[in-house]
Amino acid sequence: MIEKTPVSNLITYAILVMALVTVLLPFWIVLCASTQTLQEVNAVPFSFLPGPDALKNYAAAWARADLGNALFNSFVMAGAVTAGKIAVSALSAFAIVYFRSRWGLVFFWLVFLTLMLPLEVRVVPTYNIAADAFQPFRLLIQTLTGIEVSIDWNLLNTYSGLSLPLVATATGTFLFRQFFMTVPDELAEAARMDGSGPWRFFVDVLLPLSRTNMLALATILFADTWNQYLWPRLMVTDPAYTTAMTALRALRPAENGLPEWNVTNAGALIIVLPPLIVVAVLQRWFVRGLIATEK
């Protein structure tokens, strides 16, 4: 039983205020630094008040890092990866739950075990495949038939290379599997009696029921993909495909150069706004997807 007393309420609100300050203080520092002059941002002690050079700093960051092109590339990458992960996860979970097979549980655990292999661990073989996507097929054909095939598919400096290697996700498959297992079996039986095939049952019944879960998962996936740095750094050498996170490198103060941290913070604030907006817009569905139990 939870007792509500003035003392417990005071302690609770004090903890919430401390947590709020801890979360918002770094954001406020970046906001203030992005509006200050060069002298103000490097002054000691740091001033926690906004300065007069906001528009000047934002314009300099936008032009210096070519943020217009970088933000567009990040939107394409994050949108493609998010949509691809949701589609692959929903289909794989649907196959594991509704297509009864003695190997279904084995396949699920094989997928689930890939959580122990993050991108940083498998980045070298993944890069080799992305640099020559047809290499496994060429080796297979040559092994089986002895025929050498000279077909190349280079994914470097392409939107496909930025997106396709990140599409598979064990987390999404696990979440969809857990949700599909809570759907009453009577729905599948009723759909079968009405003459619905597996695909129609998946599209007309399961996907509408999964809308809240999909939006919650999309919120996490979009923010996670937007913040990717290692993979775009490896895959992109052409400035035309630079993403927002890698473009931030152009705003670092050069060695023996002016410490223009005001411009750097202005660029960082511009880059962090899109995922913040997505989280704010989808917050209601994100919370529902985490706590909702009704079907």
N, C-alpha and C positions, 0 to 999 in steps of 0.2 A: 504494500500500500504506500502510495506517495503522499506525504503530508506537505501542504502548502502553508508555510509560515513566513512572516516578514523577514526573518533572518535567512532562511533558505532562498527566498526570492531575491534578496539582496546579493547573496553570494552567486546565484545563477546569473543575474544581470551583470555583475562585475566580471565574471568569466567571459560572458558573451562580448562585453565591451572590450576587454583585453584582446580577445581573439579578433574582433573587428579591426582594432587598431593595428594589430600585427599584420593582418592581411592587407589593409589599405595604405599603411605607411610607405612601403616601397613604391607603390603606384603613385602616391602623392609626391614622393621625391622625384620620380621620373617626370611627372607632370610639371613640377616647378622648374626642374633643370632644363626642360625643353623650351621654356619661355624666357630664360635668363640670358644675359649677355655673356660674352667670353670671360670677362672679369668677374662677374657675379657667380658663375658656375664653378670657377676655380678658387673662389674666396674661402678662407678658413676663419671662422666656422661657416658652414653651409647655411644659406638662407632658405627657410621653409616657406617663402612667399613667392608667388609667381612674378615673373619679370616682364619687361616690355617688348621682347623680341620674338614673340610666339610665331607670328606669320613669317618672319624672316628665317627663323630656324627650320620651320616645317618646309618652306619652299626650297631651302638649301638642301635639306635631307632628301626631298622628293627628286630633285634634279641630280644630285650627286650619285645617288644609288639607283637611279632609274626605277623608282618604286612603282610607277604605273605598270610597266611591263612585268616586274617581279610579282606584284600582287595578283595580276591576271594569271600568271603561271601557277602561283600557289592555289588560286581558286580552282583552276582546271585540275591540278594534281589532287587537292583535297576532295573536291567533288567526285572525281572519278574513283579514287580509292574508297571513299565512303560508300558510294553506290555499289561498287564492285564487291566490297566486303559484305555488305548487307545481303546482296543477291546470292553470293556464294555460300554464306553462312546459313541463310534460310533454306536454300536448296539442299545443302548437305545435312542439316538437321532434320529436314523433312524426310530425306531418304533413310536416315538412321532410325527415326522413330516409327515411321509408318510402313516401311518396307521390311517386313520381318525376315531376318536372316540370322543364321548361326554366327556369322562373322560381323554382324552389325555392331555389337559391343566392342569387338576387337578394333574395328575401324575407328570407332569413336575415341577409344583410348590412344590409338596411334595419332589421331588428330590432336587430342588433348595434350599429349606428351610434347608436341612442338612448342608449347608454351615455354619449355626449358631452353629453346633455341631462339633467342631474340635476334633481331637484325644484325647487331654488332658481332654475333658469333658466326653467322652464316653469310656475312657480307662478301667475303672473297669468292666462294663458289657462285653466289647469286650474281655478283658482278661479271664473272666469267661467262655465265649463261646469258646475261643481258647483252654482253658484248658480241655474242654469237649465239643467237637463240636456236638456230638449227643444228648446232653441234651435236646434241644427244641423238637427234634423228639421223644425222649423217653417219655417226658411229654405229647406230643400230642397223641401218640399211647396209653398211659396208660389212658388218659382222655376219648378217644373215645371208646376203646375196653376193658379197665380194665386189659390189659395184661402188665406185667412188662417185659421190654426188657433190657438186660444187655450188651449193646454194647457201647464201649468207643472209642473215637478218640481224642487222646491228641496231640495238635499241638505245645506244648512247645519243644524247642530245635530242631526245624525242619525248613527247608526252607519254607515249606507251612505256618507255623505259622508266620514267618517273613513277608511273602508276601501277603497271601490271605486277612487278615483283612484290608489291606491298599488299596485294588484294587478299591473299589467303590469311585467315585469322582463326585461331582456335578459340579465342574468347567469344567471338560472335556465334560460332557454332555451338559452344556450350550454352550460351544464354538462350538461343533459339530452341535448343533441345530441351532445356529445362522448362521452357514455356509450353512447347508442344506437348510435353508429357502431362501437363495439367489440363489440357483440353479434353473434355469428356469424349469417350469413345463413341457415345451415341451420335455425336455429330458426324463422324466418319461413316457410321452405319446408315444414318439417314441419307447422307449424300450418295452412298452406294446404292441404296434402294431407289433414289430418284434418278439413277442413271448417270451420275457424275463420275467421271474418271479421276485419276489421281491429280492430273494437272488442274482440272477445274476445281476440285476440292481445295487444292493449294491456293489458287488465285482467288476464288470466291468466298472461301471460308477462313482459311488460316491467316492469309495476309491481312484482311480487315481486322481480325482479332489481334494481330500482332502490331497494329499501327503504333500504339503507345510505346511498345518495346523497341520498335524500329527507330522511332524518333529519339528515344533515350540513347540508343546505341549510336545513332548518327551524330548526336552531340559530342559524344566521347571520341568517336573516330575522326570527325572533322578537326577537332582541336588537336588531337594527337598527330594527325597527318600534317596539319599546318605547321606544327613545331618541328617537323623532321629537318635535320641538318646534315647528318652523315650521308644518307643515301643521295640527296640532290647534289651534295658536294662531290661525290664520286661520279655520278652519272652525267653531270653537266660540265662541259668545257666551253660551250658556246654561250656568250652573254645573253642571247635571245631567249634562252630557256632557264635563266637564273630565277630561283624562287626567292621569296621575301626573306627567309631566314639566312640564306647565303648572301643575299644582297646587303645585309647588315654589315658584312665585313668591309664594304667600301666606305663605311662611315667611321671606322676606327681611326683615331688620331695617328698620323704617320710618325715614325721614329724621327726625333729631332724636329717634329712639326708642331703646329699649334695644338694644344689640348682642347679641341672643340667638342667637349662633352655635351654641350647644349645641342649641337646638331645631331650627335649620336643618339641622345635621349629622345629627340624629336622623331628620328627615324624609328627607334624602338617602339615609341608610342603609336605611330601610324601602323606598324606591322602587327601590334598586339590587338588593335581594335577589331578587325574582322572576326576572330574567334570569340572575343568578348560579346560582340553583337549576336553571333549565332547562339551562344550559350544563354544570353538574356532572352532572346526570342523563343527558344525551345525549352526554357527552364521549367515551365509548367508540365510539359510532356516528359521531360527528363525525370522530375520528381515522381510523377505518376508511374513511369516505367520501373522505378526502383521499389516503390511501395505498394503498387496496386496489386490486388489479388482477385478481384472480381473478373468474371469472364462473361 
